[in-house]
Amino acid sequence: MVLKIKVSESKIVFQNVLICAVIFYTVYYLSQVICFIALRLGSFDELGPFDFKTLPSWLDKKYLANLISLESTCIVSGLLFALVVEEWIWDYACTVTVFHIFITSIVMMEFPQTAHWWISLGIGLTAMVSGGQILAYILFKDNFIYPDLDDF
């Protein structure tokens, strides 16, 4: 007798979103620590992943640490998402990004309205989706589900 446990698809999706969010913030804080050490900042900013109020300046080390950590997090997270979910990386990347915007608004007590933050987040999201989808295609191209467009 074999015990079969059927897990609903919505639970699997929720589990994958939770795993992707944990990956995103783990990578984000690791990259923040690396930037803190590399740029020799005076104090570690634990709210760095949520800081959109730092004025953009290539001479400001705190701004550079936030920008480098955001972009590197997005690139690495997209690649790791591909290993977790195997396809539909764009969907998980967008969901985690919306979740990040929501958490950022809660932590900073206001909705981000600075253009430089939105631009860097958009570039990061594009890198996350592109890198993850390309890696997923390379690794799992035999398992990809292609839509049947004959029905349209």
C-alpha positions in Angstrom: 0.0 0.0 0.0 1.4 3.3 -1.1 0.4 6.5 0.7 -0.2 9.3 -1.7 -0.3 12.8 -0.5 -1.6 15.3 -2.9 -0.5 18.9 -2.3 -2.7 21.5 -3.9 -1.1 23.7 -6.6 -1.8 26.9 -4.6 0.2 25.6 -1.7 3.1 24.8 -3.9 3.0 28.3 -5.4 2.8 29.9 -2.0 5.7 27.7 -0.8 7.7 28.8 -3.8 6.9 32.5 -3.3 8.0 32.1 0.3 11.2 30.4 -0.6 12.0 33.0 -3.3 11.3 35.8 -0.8 13.7 34.2 1.8 16.3 33.8 -1.0 15.9 37.5 -2.0 16.3 38.9 1.4 19.1 36.5 2.4 21.1 37.5 -0.7 20.2 41.2 -0.1 21.6 41.2 3.4 24.7 39.2 2.4 25.4 41.7 -0.4 24.8 44.6 2.0 27.4 43.1 4.4 29.9 42.6 1.5 29.3 46.2 0.4 29.7 47.4 4.0 33.1 45.7 4.2 34.3 46.6 0.7 33.4 50.2 0.9 34.5 50.5 4.5 31.4 52.2 5.8 31.4 53.5 9.3 28.3 51.7 10.5 26.1 49.0 9.2 22.6 50.1 8.1 20.2 47.2 8.9 17.5 49.1 7.0 19.7 49.4 3.9 17.5 47.2 1.7 14.6 49.4 2.4 16.3 52.8 2.2 15.0 54.9 -0.7 15.6 58.3 1.1 19.4 58.4 0.5 20.1 61.1 -2.1 21.8 59.7 -5.2 25.4 60.6 -5.5 28.3 58.6 -6.9 30.5 60.0 -4.1 28.2 58.8 -1.3 29.4 55.4 -0.1 26.0 54.6 1.5 24.2 55.2 -1.7 26.7 53.1 -3.6 26.3 50.3 -1.1 22.5 50.4 -1.5 22.7 50.5 -5.3 25.3 47.8 -5.7 23.6 45.5 -3.2 20.2 46.0 -4.9 21.5 45.2 -8.4 23.7 42.3 -7.3 20.8 40.9 -5.3 18.5 41.0 -8.3 21.0 39.3 -10.6 21.8 36.5 -8.1 18.2 36.0 -7.0 17.0 35.6 -10.5 19.5 32.8 -11.0 18.6 31.1 -7.8 14.9 31.5 -8.5 15.5 29.4 -11.7 16.9 26.6 -9.6 13.8 26.7 -7.3 10.9 27.1 -9.6 12.4 26.0 -12.9 10.1 28.1 -15.0 7.8 31.1 -14.7 10.7 33.0 -13.1 9.2 36.3 -14.3 6.1 35.7 -12.2 8.0 34.9 -9.0 10.4 37.8 -9.6 7.5 40.3 -10.0 5.7 38.9 -7.0 8.8 39.2 -4.8 9.4 42.8 -6.1 5.8 43.8 -5.3 6.3 42.2 -1.8 9.6 44.2 -1.4 7.8 47.5 -2.3 5.1 46.7 0.2 7.7 45.8 3.0 9.7 48.9 2.1 6.6 51.1 2.5 5.9 49.6 5.9 9.5 49.8 7.2 10.1 53.4 6.0 6.5 54.5 6.9 5.9 56.1 3.5 5.5 55.0 -0.1 8.7 55.4 -2.1 8.4 58.4 -4.5 12.0 58.9 -5.5 12.7 58.3 -9.2 16.2 57.0 -8.7 14.9 54.1 -6.5 12.2 53.1 -9.0 14.6 53.2 -11.8 17.2 51.0 -10.0 14.4 48.7 -8.9 13.1 48.4 -12.5 16.6 47.7 -13.8 17.1 45.1 -11.1 13.7 43.5 -11.9 14.6 43.3 -15.6 18.0 41.7 -14.7 16.3 39.3 -12.3 13.7 38.2 -14.9 16.1 38.0 -17.8 18.9 36.2 -16.1 16.5 33.7 -14.4 14.6 33.0 -17.5 17.7 32.4 -19.6 19.2 30.1 -17.0 15.9 28.2 -16.6 15.7 27.8 -20.4 19.3 26.5 -20.6 18.9 24.1 -17.6 15.3 22.9 -18.2 14.6 23.4 -21.9 13.5 19.8 -22.3 10.8 20.3 -19.5 9.5 23.7 -20.6 5.8 24.0 -21.3 5.2 25.9 -24.4 1.7 27.4 -24.9 -0.4 26.0 -27.7 -1.2 29.0 -29.8 -3.4 27.0 -32.3 -6.4 27.6 -30.1 -6.3 31.3 -30.5 
